Each structure stands twice: as C-alpha cells, then as structure tokens.
C-alpha cells in the first residue's frame, strides 16, 4: 500500500513539473513606434470613463434600486 502511495506522489510531482514548462520563443524588444502624448491622453481618458461608467450609473439610479 505504501509503495502505491509513493508512486502516486511521484506521478503528481512529475505532472506538476511538466505543466510548468513553457516554450518562450518571443523576444521582448522596445516598441518600434512610440505613442504620442495626445494618443496617451485620449486612451487614458477612455479608460477612466470606462472604469467609472458603471459606478456612476448605479449612483444616478440608486433611487430606483431602493424602490423609492
């Protein structure tokens, strides 16, 4: 019985090690074309609007959620 447990533990360890192996074939390099300041501002503005849209909608319609 103990021998079977040892085999199972070894197999689990082998499977964990196999799952962690990765093939990295992409080389990370600096960007070829820099993003302009205007585009950075535009994209940052769109992200902030996107993040705050749902909380703003909830706050505007909170009376409807409370049933008042």
Backbone atoms as SQL, in Angstrom:
CREATE TABLE atoms (id INTEGER PRIMARY KEY, chain TEXT, resi INTEGER, resn TEXT, atom TEXT, x REAL, y REAL, z REAL);
INSERT INTO atoms VALUES
  (1, 'A', 1, 'UNK', 'N', 0.827, -1.194, 0.000),
  (2, 'A', 1, 'UNK', 'CA', 0.000, 0.000, 0.000),
  (3, 'A', 1, 'UNK', 'C', 0.873, 1.260, 0.000),
  (4, 'A', 2, 'UNK', 'N', 1.938, 1.257, 0.776),
  (5, 'A', 2, 'UNK', 'CA', 2.809, 2.422, 0.829),
  (6, 'A', 2, 'UNK', 'C', 3.528, 2.637, -0.496),
  (7, 'A', 3, 'UNK', 'N', 3.855, 1.542, -1.171),
  (8, 'A', 3, 'UNK', 'CA', 4.531, 1.665, -2.461),
  (9, 'A', 3, 'UNK', 'C', 3.620, 2.344, -3.478),
  (10, 'A', 4, 'UNK', 'N', 2.348, 2.028, -3.436),
  (11, 'A', 4, 'UNK', 'CA', 1.402, 2.647, -4.369),
  (12, 'A', 4, 'UNK', 'C', 1.286, 4.142, -4.082),
  (13, 'A', 5, 'UNK', 'N', 1.244, 4.500, -2.808),
  (14, 'A', 5, 'UNK', 'CA', 1.173, 5.919, -2.447),
  (15, 'A', 5, 'UNK', 'C', 2.402, 6.668, -2.942),
  (16, 'A', 6, 'UNK', 'N', 3.562, 6.038, -2.806),
  (17, 'A', 6, 'UNK', 'CA', 4.791, 6.687, -3.278),
  (18, 'A', 6, 'UNK', 'C', 4.761, 6.890, -4.781),
  (19, 'A', 7, 'UNK', 'N', 4.241, 5.925, -5.519),
  (20, 'A', 7, 'UNK', 'CA', 4.151, 6.071, -6.968),
  (21, 'A', 7, 'UNK', 'C', 3.191, 7.192, -7.346),
  (22, 'A', 8, 'UNK', 'N', 2.078, 7.287, -6.626),
  (23, 'A', 8, 'UNK', 'CA', 1.103, 8.337, -6.921),
  (24, 'A', 8, 'UNK', 'C', 1.706, 9.714, -6.645),
  (25, 'A', 9, 'UNK', 'N', 2.431, 9.858, -5.542),
  (26, 'A', 9, 'UNK', 'CA', 3.050, 11.146, -5.218),
  (27, 'A', 9, 'UNK', 'C', 4.073, 11.539, -6.279),
  (28, 'A', 10, 'UNK', 'N', 4.880, 10.574, -6.718),
  (29, 'A', 10, 'UNK', 'CA', 5.879, 10.865, -7.741),
  (30, 'A', 10, 'UNK', 'C', 5.196, 11.286, -9.030),
  (31, 'A', 11, 'UNK', 'N', 4.132, 10.599, -9.402),
  (32, 'A', 11, 'UNK', 'CA', 3.429, 10.943, -10.640),
  (33, 'A', 11, 'UNK', 'C', 2.819, 12.345, -10.557),
  (34, 'A', 12, 'UNK', 'N', 2.273, 12.714, -9.403),
  (35, 'A', 12, 'UNK', 'CA', 1.723, 14.060, -9.246),
  (36, 'A', 12, 'UNK', 'C', 2.820, 15.107, -9.379),
  (37, 'A', 13, 'UNK', 'N', 3.982, 14.839, -8.804),
  (38, 'A', 13, 'UNK', 'CA', 5.085, 15.785, -8.901),
  (39, 'A', 13, 'UNK', 'C', 5.564, 15.906, -10.339),
  (40, 'A', 14, 'UNK', 'N', 5.622, 14.781, -11.036),
  (41, 'A', 14, 'UNK', 'CA', 6.051, 14.816, -12.434),
  (42, 'A', 14, 'UNK', 'C', 5.055, 15.615, -13.260),
  (43, 'A', 15, 'UNK', 'N', 3.763, 15.388, -13.033),
  (44, 'A', 15, 'UNK', 'CA', 2.745, 16.117, -13.797),
  (45, 'A', 15, 'UNK', 'C', 2.806, 17.614, -13.512),
  (46, 'A', 16, 'UNK', 'N', 3.044, 17.987, -12.260),
  (47, 'A', 16, 'UNK', 'CA', 3.147, 19.410, -11.929),
  (48, 'A', 16, 'UNK', 'C', 4.339, 20.044, -12.629),
  (49, 'A', 17, 'UNK', 'N', 5.458, 19.342, -12.666),
  (50, 'A', 17, 'UNK', 'CA', 6.644, 19.884, -13.320),
  (51, 'A', 17, 'UNK', 'C', 6.448, 20.005, -14.829),
  (52, 'A', 18, 'UNK', 'N', 5.759, 19.061, -15.422),
  (53, 'A', 18, 'UNK', 'CA', 5.513, 19.108, -16.859),
  (54, 'A', 18, 'UNK', 'C', 4.602, 20.279, -17.197),
  (55, 'A', 19, 'UNK', 'N', 3.598, 20.534, -16.348),
  (56, 'A', 19, 'UNK', 'CA', 2.653, 21.616, -16.610),
  (57, 'A', 19, 'UNK', 'C', 3.330, 22.978, -16.503),
  (58, 'A', 20, 'UNK', 'N', 4.416, 23.085, -15.753),
  (59, 'A', 20, 'UNK', 'CA', 5.062, 24.374, -15.556),
  (60, 'A', 20, 'UNK', 'C', 6.058, 24.714, -16.656),
  (61, 'A', 21, 'UNK', 'N', 6.386, 23.771, -17.508),
  (62, 'A', 21, 'UNK', 'CA', 7.343, 24.054, -18.566),
  (63, 'A', 21, 'UNK', 'C', 6.679, 24.914, -19.638),
  (64, 'A', 22, 'UNK', 'N', 7.400, 25.903, -20.110),
  (65, 'A', 22, 'UNK', 'CA', 6.875, 26.801, -21.134),
  (66, 'A', 22, 'UNK', 'C', 7.930, 26.993, -22.211),
  (67, 'A', 23, 'UNK', 'N', 7.455, 27.197, -23.415),
  (68, 'A', 23, 'UNK', 'CA', 8.362, 27.491, -24.514),
  (69, 'A', 23, 'UNK', 'C', 8.253, 28.965, -24.849),
  (70, 'A', 24, 'UNK', 'N', 9.271, 29.721, -24.518),
  (71, 'A', 24, 'UNK', 'CA', 9.270, 31.142, -24.787),
  (72, 'A', 24, 'UNK', 'C', 10.061, 31.393, -26.070),
  (73, 'A', 25, 'UNK', 'N', 9.347, 31.642, -27.152),
  (74, 'A', 25, 'UNK', 'CA', 10.035, 31.877, -28.412),
  (75, 'A', 25, 'UNK', 'C', 9.940, 33.335, -28.856),
  (76, 'A', 26, 'UNK', 'N', 9.199, 34.144, -28.115),
  (77, 'A', 26, 'UNK', 'CA', 9.044, 35.552, -28.470),
  (78, 'A', 26, 'UNK', 'C', 10.087, 36.368, -27.714),
  (79, 'A', 27, 'UNK', 'N', 10.813, 37.193, -28.408),
  (80, 'A', 27, 'UNK', 'CA', 11.839, 38.024, -27.787),
  (81, 'A', 27, 'UNK', 'C', 11.240, 39.405, -27.530),
  (82, 'A', 28, 'UNK', 'N', 11.308, 39.860, -26.290),
  (83, 'A', 28, 'UNK', 'CA', 10.763, 41.158, -25.924),
  (84, 'A', 28, 'UNK', 'C', 11.756, 42.256, -26.322),
  (85, 'A', 29, 'UNK', 'N', 11.273, 43.202, -27.082),
  (86, 'A', 29, 'UNK', 'CA', 12.106, 44.323, -27.508),
  (87, 'A', 29, 'UNK', 'C', 11.359, 45.618, -27.241),
  (88, 'A', 30, 'UNK', 'N', 12.043, 46.737, -27.202),
  (89, 'A', 30, 'UNK', 'CA', 11.351, 48.016, -27.029),
  (90, 'A', 30, 'UNK', 'C', 10.421, 48.292, -28.212),
  (91, 'A', 31, 'UNK', 'N', 9.441, 49.148, -27.980),
  (92, 'A', 31, 'UNK', 'CA', 8.470, 49.473, -29.020),
  (93, 'A', 31, 'UNK', 'C', 9.158, 50.129, -30.214),
  (94, 'A', 32, 'UNK', 'N', 8.711, 49.806, -31.387),
  (95, 'A', 32, 'UNK', 'CA', 9.286, 50.399, -32.596),
  (96, 'A', 32, 'UNK', 'C', 8.755, 51.805, -32.828),
  (97, 'A', 33, 'UNK', 'N', 7.455, 51.996, -32.581),
  (98, 'A', 33, 'UNK', 'CA', 6.823, 53.304, -32.772),
  (99, 'A', 33, 'UNK', 'C', 6.294, 53.789, -31.431),
  (100, 'A', 34, 'UNK', 'N', 6.760, 54.945, -30.988),
  (101, 'A', 34, 'UNK', 'CA', 6.289, 55.478, -29.718),
  (102, 'A', 34, 'UNK', 'C', 4.886, 56.052, -29.882),
  (103, 'A', 35, 'UNK', 'N', 4.118, 55.979, -28.803),
  (104, 'A', 35, 'UNK', 'CA', 2.758, 56.514, -28.795),
  (105, 'A', 35, 'UNK', 'C', 2.848, 57.991, -28.458),
  (106, 'A', 36, 'UNK', 'N', 2.138, 58.822, -29.221),
  (107, 'A', 36, 'UNK', 'CA', 2.196, 60.263, -28.991),
  (108, 'A', 36, 'UNK', 'C', 1.478, 60.637, -27.699),
  (109, 'A', 37, 'UNK', 'N', 1.789, 61.818, -27.176),
  (110, 'A', 37, 'UNK', 'CA', 1.179, 62.293, -25.929),
  (111, 'A', 37, 'UNK', 'C', -0.327, 62.451, -26.079),
  (112, 'A', 38, 'UNK', 'N', -0.764, 62.945, -27.237),
  (113, 'A', 38, 'UNK', 'CA', -2.198, 63.112, -27.467),
  (114, 'A', 38, 'UNK', 'C', -2.933, 61.787, -27.429),
  (115, 'A', 39, 'UNK', 'N', -2.339, 60.761, -28.035),
  (116, 'A', 39, 'UNK', 'CA', -2.970, 59.442, -28.032),
  (117, 'A', 39, 'UNK', 'C', -2.969, 58.850, -26.623),
  (118, 'A', 40, 'UNK', 'N', -1.916, 59.090, -25.851),
  (119, 'A', 40, 'UNK', 'CA', -1.879, 58.615, -24.471),
  (120, 'A', 40, 'UNK', 'C', -2.981, 59.261, -23.639),
  (121, 'A', 41, 'UNK', 'N', -3.159, 60.568, -23.817),
  (122, 'A', 41, 'UNK', 'CA', -4.204, 61.277, -23.074),
  (123, 'A', 41, 'UNK', 'C', -5.577, 60.755, -23.473),
  (124, 'A', 42, 'UNK', 'N', -5.799, 60.571, -24.767),
  (125, 'A', 42, 'UNK', 'CA', -7.086, 60.063, -25.247),
  (126, 'A', 42, 'UNK', 'C', -7.368, 58.676, -24.687),
  (127, 'A', 43, 'UNK', 'N', -6.399, 57.783, -24.747),
  (128, 'A', 43, 'UNK', 'CA', -6.603, 56.428, -24.254),
  (129, 'A', 43, 'UNK', 'C', -6.799, 56.410, -22.737),
  (130, 'A', 44, 'UNK', 'N', -6.063, 57.234, -22.003),
  (131, 'A', 44, 'UNK', 'CA', -6.234, 57.303, -20.551),
  (132, 'A', 44, 'UNK', 'C', -7.619, 57.819, -20.199),
  (133, 'A', 45, 'UNK', 'N', -8.100, 58.824, -20.946),
  (134, 'A', 45, 'UNK', 'CA', -9.431, 59.369, -20.714),
  (135, 'A', 45, 'UNK', 'C', -10.496, 58.311, -20.968),
  (136, 'A', 46, 'UNK', 'N', -10.347, 57.554, -22.046),
  (137, 'A', 46, 'UNK', 'CA', -11.316, 56.499, -22.349),
  (138, 'A', 46, 'UNK', 'C', -11.314, 55.406, -21.282),
  (139, 'A', 47, 'UNK', 'N', -10.139, 55.077, -20.750),
  (140, 'A', 47, 'UNK', 'CA', -10.079, 54.069, -19.695),
  (141, 'A', 47, 'UNK', 'C', -10.762, 54.555, -18.422),
  (142, 'A', 48, 'UNK', 'N', -10.526, 55.814, -18.041),
  (143, 'A', 48, 'UNK', 'CA', -11.152, 56.353, -16.825),
  (144, 'A', 48, 'UNK', 'C', -12.660, 56.404, -16.988),
  (145, 'A', 49, 'UNK', 'N', -13.135, 56.819, -18.159),
  (146, 'A', 49, 'UNK', 'CA', -14.576, 56.850, -18.416),
  (147, 'A', 49, 'UNK', 'C', -15.151, 55.434, -18.355),
  (148, 'A', 50, 'UNK', 'N', -14.438, 54.478, -18.918),
  (149, 'A', 50, 'UNK', 'CA', -14.908, 53.096, -18.888),
  (150, 'A', 50, 'UNK', 'C', -14.972, 52.527, -17.485),
  (151, 'A', 51, 'UNK', 'N', -13.962, 52.836, -16.668),
  (152, 'A', 51, 'UNK', 'CA', -13.949, 52.317, -15.301),
  (153, 'A', 51, 'UNK', 'C', -15.021, 52.948, -14.431),
  (154, 'A', 52, 'UNK', 'N', -15.341, 54.203, -14.664),
  (155, 'A', 52, 'UNK', 'CA', -16.285, 54.897, -13.797),
  (156, 'A', 52, 'UNK', 'C', -17.711, 54.893, -14.339),
  (157, 'A', 53, 'UNK', 'N', -17.953, 54.321, -15.497),
  (158, 'A', 53, 'UNK', 'CA', -19.292, 54.349, -16.092),
  (159, 'A', 53, 'UNK', 'C', -20.300, 53.560, -15.255),
  (160, 'A', 54, 'UNK', 'N', -19.966, 52.344, -14.859),
  (161, 'A', 54, 'UNK', 'CA', -20.909, 51.513, -14.100),
  (162, 'A', 54, 'UNK', 'C', -21.156, 52.096, -12.705),
  (163, 'A', 55, 'UNK', 'N', -20.139, 52.480, -11.931),
  (164, 'A', 55, 'UNK', 'CA', -20.441, 53.096, -10.634),
  (165, 'A', 55, 'UNK', 'C', -21.256, 54.389, -10.765),
  (166, 'A', 56, 'UNK', 'N', -21.000, 55.180, -11.788),
  (167, 'A', 56, 'UNK', 'CA', -21.789, 56.402, -11.984),
  (168, 'A', 56, 'UNK', 'C', -23.232, 56.055, -12.304),
  (169, 'A', 57, 'UNK', 'N', -23.442, 55.043, -13.130),
  (170, 'A', 57, 'UNK', 'CA', -24.812, 54.623, -13.476),
  (171, 'A', 57, 'UNK', 'C', -25.560, 54.161, -12.229),
  (172, 'A', 58, 'UNK', 'N', -24.883, 53.419, -11.368),
  (173, 'A', 58, 'UNK', 'CA', -25.515, 52.938, -10.134),
  (174, 'A', 58, 'UNK', 'C', -25.859, 54.115, -9.227),
  (175, 'A', 59, 'UNK', 'N', -24.940, 55.074, -9.085),
  (176, 'A', 59, 'UNK', 'CA', -25.222, 56.213, -8.219),
  (177, 'A', 59, 'UNK', 'C', -26.352, 57.079, -8.761),
  (178, 'A', 60, 'UNK', 'N', -26.446, 57.226, -10.074),
  (179, 'A', 60, 'UNK', 'CA', -27.519, 58.032, -10.654),
  (180, 'A', 60, 'UNK', 'C', -28.868, 57.360, -10.453),
  (181, 'A', 61, 'UNK', 'N', -28.902, 56.037, -10.534),
  (182, 'A', 61, 'UNK', 'CA', -30.166, 55.298, -10.452),
  (183, 'A', 61, 'UNK', 'C', -30.370, 54.606, -9.111),
  (184, 'A', 62, 'UNK', 'N', -29.741, 55.089, -8.049),
  (185, 'A', 62, 'UNK', 'CA', -29.830, 54.405, -6.758),
  (186, 'A', 62, 'UNK', 'C', -31.244, 54.457, -6.183),
  (187, 'A', 63, 'UNK', 'N', -31.995, 55.478, -6.509),
  (188, 'A', 63, 'UNK', 'CA', -33.383, 55.552, -6.019),
  (189, 'A', 63, 'UNK', 'C', -34.218, 54.438, -6.621),
  (190, 'A', 64, 'UNK', 'N', -33.986, 54.088, -7.860),
  (191, 'A', 64, 'UNK', 'CA', -34.727, 53.012, -8.490),
  (192, 'A', 64, 'UNK', 'C', -34.369, 51.663, -7.858),
  (193, 'A', 65, 'UNK', 'N', -33.130, 51.492, -7.443),
  (194, 'A', 65, 'UNK', 'CA', -32.713, 50.231, -6.833),
  (195, 'A', 65, 'UNK', 'C', -33.303, 50.073, -5.442),
  (196, 'A', 66, 'UNK', 'N', -33.469, 51.194, -4.743),
  (197, 'A', 66, 'UNK', 'CA', -34.034, 51.148, -3.392),
  (198, 'A', 66, 'UNK', 'C', -35.560, 51.060, -3.420),
  (199, 'A', 67, 'UNK', 'N', -36.152, 51.299, -4.553),
  (200, 'A', 67, 'UNK', 'CA', -37.604, 51.207, -4.676),
  (201, 'A', 67, 'UNK', 'C', -38.323, 52.468, -4.261),
  (202, 'A', 68, 'UNK', 'N', -37.652, 53.572, -4.212),
  (203, 'A', 68, 'UNK', 'CA', -38.294, 54.837, -3.820),
  (204, 'A', 68, 'UNK', 'C', -38.876, 55.554, -5.000);
